Amino acid sequence: MKDIRTLSLDQLKDYFLTLGEKPFRAKQVYDWLWSKNLHSIEEMTNLSKSLRERISEEYTINPVSVDLLQRSSDGTIKNGVKLHDGLMVESVLIPTETRTTACVSSQVGCSLNCEFCATARLKRMRNLEVAEIVDQVALIDSQSKMYFERPLSNIVFMGMGEPMMNYKNVVESIRKITQPEGLGMSPRRITVSTSGIPKMIKMLADDDLRVKLALSLHSAIEVKRNEIMPFSDKFPLTDIMEALQYWYKKTNSVITFEYCVWKGINDGDEDIKALIRYCKQVPSKVNLIQYNPIGDGKYDKCNKQAEENYVRQLENAGVTVMIRKSRGGDIDAACGQLANKTAD
């Protein structure tokens, strides 16, 4: 049977009219599905039993479930999330003293081929549905309240998959997450991270969701970036920058550049100078991400001196820079490590 959550509010109204019911029934069901995140038609108690039974003859609800929960020594929680068809994705709850962040997936596997990322080694099986994305957020919100006694504060689309390659469902999930009749979260607390697809960046700007944008950059030297992220040879850095400038013009929202520094790959002065030149073209800031090894030995975390050199030169050039510490590495929950792997 079809998942009732695939119906829009207008489609629900039309459906209830065919049943001879008043249109307000649609709003009641919509509230159960998206505000309360209910996963059982039978538990929609403001509907009559006969109406619930009739709906259940035509529709079902296919929620995600936690197949395996792992907790890191630093408090990070990784969920092995099982989908209705048996496929698996991973989502992560990252706590700090002041907030909790959900790192959610948008695809089963990934169709890109970033050399440093474990997820890229998985075959892309399919895009996640809107409800499957929202379920991850609702699930982590519940975990945040359970384990840390506060609601979820932030969401990053940095899990498995490239969000821009599941654009329609990612955008609709954001609408469900932020609308008052949904989860009611602020869009300014949501970040969409992309590897850089210019036309989709522009589309996201035009859709005016008021979310934040992060670009997985890792090198501002074209030939080097193409070696690190081979698919990027289709999307030149000049085209990406034009899209980022369009984004800022439309949204007035500063871009975050996500940047790993690897020993012997992009840890030289020429790499820093190229990054500074790139940053200067658009209002932006840099997150230096401490790399999390995936076991192949090719990409090694840079030494402390190289990291400090990046910070010093970026700050001297007037570029805002932050070091994002690795979290959840002991359970393979850190950036680049999501690959449905169980920690020993």
C-alpha positions in Angstrom: 0.0 0.0 0.0 1.0 3.6 -0.5 2.5 5.6 2.4 -0.1 8.2 3.3 2.7 10.7 3.9 3.3 10.9 0.1 0.1 13.0 -0.1 0.2 16.8 0.2 -2.4 18.6 2.4 -4.4 19.4 -0.7 -4.3 15.8 -1.8 -5.5 14.7 1.6 -8.4 17.2 1.4 -9.4 15.7 -2.0 -9.1 12.2 -0.6 -11.4 12.9 2.3 -13.9 14.5 0.0 -14.1 11.3 -1.9 -14.9 9.6 1.4 -17.7 12.0 2.1 -15.7 13.6 4.9 -15.2 17.3 5.7 -11.9 18.9 4.5 -10.8 19.6 8.1 -10.1 15.9 8.5 -7.1 16.4 6.2 -5.7 19.0 8.6 -6.1 16.6 11.5 -4.3 13.8 9.7 -1.6 16.2 8.4 -1.0 17.3 12.0 -0.6 13.7 13.2 1.8 12.9 10.4 4.1 15.9 10.4 3.7 17.8 13.7 3.4 14.8 16.0 5.3 12.4 13.7 2.8 9.6 14.4 3.5 6.3 12.7 0.1 4.6 13.2 -3.2 5.4 11.6 -4.9 3.5 14.4 -3.6 6.0 17.0 -5.2 9.0 15.2 -7.7 9.3 18.1 -9.7 12.3 16.8 -10.9 10.2 13.9 -13.7 7.7 14.3 -12.7 4.0 14.4 -14.6 3.4 11.1 -12.7 6.2 9.4 -9.4 4.9 10.6 -10.2 1.5 9.3 -11.2 2.8 6.0 -8.0 4.8 5.6 -6.0 1.7 6.6 -7.6 -0.2 3.7 -5.9 2.1 1.2 -2.8 3.6 3.0 -0.1 2.7 5.4 2.8 4.4 7.1 6.4 3.2 6.6 8.5 4.7 9.3 12.2 4.3 9.6 13.6 2.3 12.6 16.9 2.2 14.5 18.5 -1.1 13.6 21.7 -0.3 15.6 22.5 2.5 18.0 26.2 3.2 18.9 27.4 5.7 21.4 30.8 7.3 21.2 33.0 8.1 24.2 32.5 11.8 23.4 28.7 11.5 23.6 28.0 11.3 19.8 25.3 8.8 18.8 25.3 7.0 15.5 22.1 5.4 14.3 22.0 2.6 11.7 18.6 3.5 10.2 16.6 0.8 8.6 14.2 1.8 5.8 10.9 0.1 4.9 12.6 -1.9 2.0 15.4 -3.2 4.2 18.0 -0.7 3.0 20.2 1.1 5.5 21.5 4.7 6.0 23.1 6.3 8.9 22.3 9.5 10.9 24.3 11.0 13.7 23.5 13.1 16.8 26.3 15.4 17.8 26.0 17.0 21.2 27.9 20.0 22.6 27.4 21.9 25.9 25.1 24.4 24.2 23.4 22.5 21.4 22.6 19.2 19.7 23.0 18.7 15.9 21.5 16.1 13.7 23.6 15.0 10.7 21.1 13.4 8.3 21.4 11.4 5.1 19.6 12.1 1.9 20.5 9.1 -0.2 21.2 5.4 0.3 24.9 5.4 -0.7 26.3 8.1 -2.9 26.8 8.6 -6.6 29.8 10.8 -6.2 33.4 9.6 -6.0 35.3 11.7 -3.5 38.5 9.8 -2.8 38.6 10.6 1.0 35.0 9.6 1.8 33.9 6.1 2.9 30.3 6.8 1.8 31.5 7.3 -1.8 32.6 3.7 -1.9 29.0 2.5 -1.4 26.8 2.1 -4.5 24.0 4.6 -4.6 20.8 2.6 -4.3 18.1 5.3 -4.3 17.1 8.7 -3.0 15.4 8.9 0.4 11.8 9.9 0.4 10.6 13.1 2.2 9.2 11.1 5.1 12.4 9.1 5.5 14.4 12.4 5.9 11.9 13.9 8.3 11.8 10.7 10.3 15.6 10.9 10.9 15.2 14.4 12.3 12.3 13.5 14.5 14.1 10.4 15.7 17.2 12.4 16.7 15.1 15.1 18.3 13.7 12.3 20.6 17.2 11.0 21.3 18.3 14.6 22.2 15.5 14.9 24.7 16.1 11.4 26.1 19.9 11.5 26.4 20.7 15.2 26.8 17.4 16.7 28.2 17.0 19.3 25.5 15.4 19.4 22.0 17.4 19.2 18.8 18.8 22.6 17.9 20.5 22.2 14.5 20.3 20.1 11.4 23.0 19.5 8.8 22.5 17.6 5.5 26.0 16.2 5.7 25.2 12.5 6.0 25.2 9.9 3.3 24.6 11.1 -0.2 24.7 14.4 -2.1 21.6 16.5 -1.1 21.5 18.4 -4.4 21.1 15.1 -6.3 17.9 14.4 -4.3 16.8 18.0 -4.6 13.1 17.8 -4.7 12.8 15.5 -1.6 15.4 17.4 0.4 13.6 20.7 -0.2 10.2 19.3 0.6 11.6 17.7 3.8 13.0 21.1 4.8 9.6 22.6 4.4 8.1 19.9 6.5 10.7 20.4 9.2 10.3 24.1 9.3 6.6 24.8 8.8 4.5 25.5 11.9 2.3 22.5 11.2 5.4 20.4 10.8 8.3 20.1 13.3 8.5 23.9 13.5 12.3 24.3 13.5 14.0 27.5 12.3 15.4 27.3 8.8 18.4 29.3 10.0 19.4 26.3 12.0 19.6 24.1 9.0 22.6 23.8 6.8 22.7 22.1 3.4 26.1 20.8 2.5 27.0 20.2 -1.2 30.0 19.1 -3.1 29.2 21.8 -5.6 26.6 21.6 -8.4 26.2 25.2 -9.7 22.7 25.0 -11.2 21.3 23.4 -8.0 22.9 26.0 -5.8 21.2 28.7 -7.8 17.9 26.8 -7.6 18.2 26.5 -3.8 18.8 30.3 -3.7 15.7 30.9 -5.8 13.6 28.6 -3.6 14.3 31.0 -0.7 14.2 28.4 2.1 16.3 30.7 4.4 18.7 27.8 5.1 22.5 28.0 5.3 24.8 26.7 2.6 28.1 24.8 3.0 30.4 23.8 0.1 32.7 20.8 0.5 35.8 22.4 -1.1 39.1 20.9 0.1 41.2 22.6 -2.5 40.9 25.9 -4.5 43.4 24.6 -7.0 41.3 23.2 -9.9 43.6 20.2 -10.8 44.1 19.2 -7.2 40.4 19.4 -6.4 39.6 17.2 -9.4 42.1 14.6 -8.0 40.5 14.7 -4.6 36.9 14.8 -5.9 37.1 13.4 -9.5 33.4 14.2 -10.4 34.2 17.9 -9.9 35.9 18.1 -13.3 32.4 18.6 -14.6 31.9 21.7 -12.4 34.8 24.2 -12.6 35.6 26.3 -9.6 34.7 29.4 -11.6 31.2 28.1 -12.3 30.8 27.2 -8.6 31.9 30.6 -7.5 29.5 32.3 -9.9 26.7 30.2 -8.3 27.9 31.1 -4.8 27.9 34.7 -5.7 24.3 34.3 -7.0 23.4 32.6 -3.7 24.7 35.4 -1.6 23.1 38.1 -3.8 19.7 36.3 -3.4 19.9 35.2 0.2 22.5 37.6 1.9 23.7 34.4 3.7 27.4 33.8 4.2 28.8 30.6 2.6 30.8 28.1 4.7 33.7 26.3 3.0 34.3 22.9 4.4 38.0 22.0 4.1 40.1 19.0 5.2 43.8 19.4 5.2 45.8 16.3 4.3 49.5 15.6 4.8 51.4 16.0 1.5 48.2 16.7 -0.5 46.9 20.2 0.3 49.0 21.4 3.3 51.4 23.8 1.4 51.5 27.6 1.3 50.3 27.5 -2.4 47.1 25.7 -1.2 46.5 28.3 1.5 47.0 31.2 -0.9 44.6 29.7 -3.4 42.0 29.2 -0.7 42.3 32.9 0.4 41.9 34.1 -3.2 38.8 31.9 -3.5 37.3 33.1 -0.2 37.8 36.7 -1.1 35.4 36.4 -4.0 32.3 36.0 -1.8 31.3 36.6 1.8 32.3 33.3 3.4 34.0 31.6 6.3 36.1 28.4 6.5 35.6 25.3 8.6 38.8 23.4 8.8 37.6 19.8 9.4 39.9 17.5 11.2 40.1 14.4 9.0 38.8 11.0 10.0 40.8 8.2 8.4 38.9 5.6 6.5 41.6 2.9 6.4 43.2 3.2 3.0 46.3 5.2 4.1 46.2 7.5 1.1 44.7 10.5 3.0 46.4 11.2 6.3 45.5 14.0 8.7 47.9 16.9 8.5 50.2 17.8 11.4 49.4 20.5 13.9 51.9 22.9 12.4 50.1 22.7 9.0 46.7 23.3 10.6 48.1 26.3 12.6 49.6 27.7 9.4 46.2 27.6 7.7 44.6 29.4 10.6 47.3 32.0 10.9 47.3 32.9 7.2 43.5 32.9 6.8 43.1 35.1 9.8 45.8 37.5 8.6 44.0 37.8 5.3 40.8 38.7 7.1 39.0 35.3 6.5 37.0 33.9 9.4 38.2 30.4 10.1 37.2 27.8 12.7 38.6 24.3 13.4 35.9 21.7 13.6 37.0 19.0 15.9 36.4 15.3 14.9 33.5 13.8 16.8 32.4 10.1 17.0 35.5 8.7 15.3 35.6 5.7 17.6 32.3 4.5 16.2 32.9 5.6 12.5 30.4 8.4 13.0 32.6 11.3 12.0 32.7 13.2 8.7 33.5 11.0 5.8 33.2 7.8 7.7 29.5 6.9 7.3 29.5 3.6 5.4 27.1 1.3 7.4 30.1 0.0 9.2 29.8 -1.4 12.7 32.5 -0.4 15.2 34.1 -3.3 17.1 
